[in-house]
Amino acid sequence: MAVMDEFKEEREALKHGTFKQKVQYFWEYYRWHTLAVILIGIFAFYMIYMYATKKEEILYGAILNCYALENAEAYSREFVEYAGYDPEKYEAGFDSTVSVNFDEFDVNASASAEKLAMYMAAYQLDVMIAGDQIFENYANGGTFTDIRDHLTEEQIAEYEPYFYYVDFPLVQQIYEAETNTDTSFDPEIPDPSKPELMEDPIPVGIYVESCEGLMNNYVFQESSGKRVVLGIVSNTTRPEMTAQFIDYLFKQ
């Protein structure tokens, strides 16, 4: 008997079959088609939902070697409101899962370093906050911009006592040594809080451990340094937000 004739006979017999027989027939012949349609529908709904509820990011930062406490999300939400944006439509993201260790460069440290590099390569990262021992490596590696370039004269006057400096000629020497793979170069880093000890001091960071809101929401590992510093990443695409964030840290 031809396949089509057999199929017609099955369909004809099914017309007079019981409800259970009809369900069994449907399950046997159409279950995978139905499952595929359901999965496609779920995926389409998920994509529409994600698109409809996606918030625009006004600032993104990495907070290194720390633990975020339960109110940290509310703290970032309050910054969105402070900056004059609707937190239902906008958000500020802070990644506190990044952990680096320049003394023991293990798998986790390597993954974190790669994550930071990806953030910066994608022009996604605006600020970085870390203990001063960790911050020093990035600061002298040219990661951060002159913080004065993004602050008003009033802000510079207010925050200058908290500035973290690097000596520009030393930064150039470190860059040349890294370019030439000179592992013997071991520079003496001057105290970053004393620009008078430097040949050409450039403020690339700001000490923020006195900012209660930050310190009440993030616990920094003692091994990362005694003080906490914020730097504005050199290729930030949201410099005006970084200035507002600094105000928020010191005034909340």
C-alpha positions in Angstrom: 0.0 0.0 0.0 1.3 3.5 -0.9 2.4 5.7 2.0 -0.2 8.3 1.2 -3.0 5.8 1.1 -1.9 4.4 4.5 -1.8 7.9 5.9 -5.4 8.6 4.6 -6.6 5.4 6.2 -5.0 6.3 9.6 -6.6 9.8 9.5 -10.0 8.3 8.6 -9.8 5.8 11.4 -8.6 8.6 13.8 -11.9 10.5 13.1 -13.8 7.8 14.9 -11.1 7.1 17.6 -11.3 8.0 21.2 -9.8 11.1 22.7 -6.9 9.1 24.2 -6.1 7.6 20.7 -6.1 11.1 19.2 -3.7 12.4 21.8 -1.4 9.4 21.4 -1.4 9.9 17.6 -0.6 13.6 18.0 2.1 12.9 20.5 3.7 10.3 18.3 3.8 12.3 15.1 3.9 16.0 16.2 5.6 16.2 19.5 9.0 17.4 18.2 7.3 20.0 15.9 5.3 21.2 18.9 8.3 21.3 21.2 10.3 23.3 18.6 7.4 25.8 18.2 7.2 26.2 22.0 11.0 26.7 22.4 11.0 29.3 19.6 8.1 31.1 21.2 9.9 31.2 24.6 13.1 32.5 23.0 11.2 35.2 21.1 9.4 36.2 24.3 12.7 36.4 26.2 14.4 38.5 23.5 11.4 40.9 23.4 11.3 41.1 27.2 15.1 41.8 27.4 14.9 44.4 24.7 11.9 46.1 26.3 13.4 46.1 29.8 17.0 46.8 29.0 18.3 49.9 30.7 20.8 52.4 29.3 24.1 52.5 31.1 25.3 55.9 32.2 28.5 54.7 34.0 30.5 51.5 34.3 33.2 50.8 36.8 35.4 48.0 38.1 35.9 47.8 41.9 38.9 45.5 42.4 39.6 43.0 45.2 36.6 43.7 47.3 33.3 42.3 48.4 30.0 44.0 47.6 27.6 44.1 50.5 23.8 43.6 50.1 23.0 47.3 49.7 25.6 47.9 47.0 23.0 47.7 44.2 20.8 50.3 46.0 23.9 52.5 46.3 24.5 52.5 42.5 20.8 53.1 41.9 21.0 56.2 44.2 23.8 57.5 42.0 21.6 57.2 38.9 19.0 59.3 40.7 21.7 61.7 41.9 22.8 62.2 38.3 19.3 63.2 37.3 18.2 60.0 35.6 15.2 57.7 36.0 16.5 54.4 37.6 13.7 52.5 35.9 15.3 53.4 32.5 19.0 53.9 33.3 21.6 52.2 35.4 25.2 52.4 36.7 27.1 49.1 36.7 30.0 48.2 39.0 31.8 44.9 38.7 33.2 43.8 42.1 34.1 40.3 40.9 37.5 41.4 39.6 40.4 40.2 41.7 44.0 40.7 40.8 47.2 39.7 42.4 50.6 40.9 41.1 52.6 38.8 43.5 50.9 35.5 42.6 49.5 35.6 39.1 47.2 32.6 39.3 44.3 31.6 37.0 41.8 33.9 38.7 44.1 36.8 38.5 44.8 36.1 34.8 41.1 35.9 34.1 40.5 39.2 35.9 43.3 41.0 34.1 41.8 39.7 30.8 38.4 40.9 31.8 39.7 44.4 32.5 41.6 44.5 29.2 38.4 43.5 27.4 36.4 46.2 29.2 38.9 48.9 28.2 39.3 47.6 24.6 35.5 47.8 24.2 35.5 51.4 25.6 33.1 50.1 28.3 35.0 50.9 31.5 34.9 54.5 32.9 36.3 54.2 36.4 38.4 51.8 38.4 38.6 51.7 42.2 41.2 49.7 44.1 43.4 49.5 47.1 46.5 51.7 46.5 48.9 48.7 46.2 46.8 47.4 43.3 46.1 50.8 41.9 49.8 51.7 41.7 50.4 49.1 39.0 47.7 50.4 36.7 48.5 54.1 37.5 52.1 53.8 36.5 51.1 51.7 33.5 49.3 54.6 31.9 45.8 53.2 32.5 44.3 56.5 33.8 43.9 60.0 32.5 44.8 63.3 34.2 41.9 63.6 36.5 41.9 67.4 36.2 40.8 67.0 32.5 37.4 65.9 33.7 36.8 68.2 36.7 35.7 71.8 36.9 37.9 74.4 38.5 35.7 74.2 41.6 36.0 70.4 41.8 39.8 70.6 41.4 40.0 73.1 44.2 37.8 70.9 46.4 39.4 67.5 45.7 43.0 68.5 45.2 44.0 67.4 48.7 42.9 63.9 47.8 44.7 63.6 44.5 46.9 60.6 43.8 49.9 61.5 41.6 52.3 59.7 39.3 55.6 61.1 38.1 55.2 61.3 34.3 58.9 60.8 33.4 58.9 57.6 35.5 55.7 56.4 33.7 57.5 56.8 30.4 60.5 54.8 31.7 58.2 52.0 32.8 56.5 52.0 29.4 59.9 51.8 27.6 61.1 49.0 29.9 57.9 47.0 29.3 58.2 47.6 25.5 61.8 46.4 25.5 60.9 43.5 27.9 63.5 44.8 30.3 62.8 42.7 33.5 65.8 44.2 35.3 64.2 47.6 35.5 63.0 48.1 39.1 62.0 51.7 39.7 61.5 53.3 43.0 57.9 54.7 43.1 57.6 58.0 45.0 54.8 58.6 47.5 51.8 59.2 45.3 50.3 61.7 47.8 53.5 63.9 47.7 53.8 65.6 44.3 56.6 67.8 45.6 58.9 64.7 45.4 58.2 64.3 41.7 59.8 65.8 38.6 56.5 66.2 36.7 53.5 65.1 38.9 50.3 64.2 37.2 47.1 63.5 39.3 45.6 60.3 37.9 43.6 59.3 40.8 41.7 60.4 43.9 41.8 58.9 47.4 38.2 57.8 48.3 38.5 55.8 51.5 37.0 58.8 53.4 33.8 58.3 51.3 31.4 56.6 53.8 28.9 55.5 51.2 31.4 53.6 49.2 33.2 52.1 52.2 29.8 51.1 53.8 28.9 49.1 50.7 32.2 47.6 49.6 34.8 45.8 51.8 38.3 45.9 50.3 40.8 43.2 51.0 43.6 44.4 53.3 46.2 42.9 51.0 45.3 45.3 48.2 46.5 48.4 50.2 45.8 50.6 53.2 44.1 53.3 51.1 41.5 53.2 48.3 41.9 55.1 45.1 39.6 55.9 42.1 41.0 56.5 38.6 39.3 57.6 35.4 40.2 55.2 32.6 42.0 57.1 29.8 39.5 56.0 27.0 36.3 56.6 28.9 33.4 57.7 26.7 31.4 59.2 29.6 33.7 61.7 31.2 30.9 64.0 32.5 29.5 61.0 34.4 32.8 60.3 36.1 32.9 63.8 37.4 29.4 63.5 38.8 30.3 60.1 40.3 33.2 61.7 42.2 30.8 64.3 43.6 28.4 61.6 44.6 31.1 59.6 46.4 32.2 62.6 48.5 28.8 64.1 49.1 26.6 61.1 50.0 
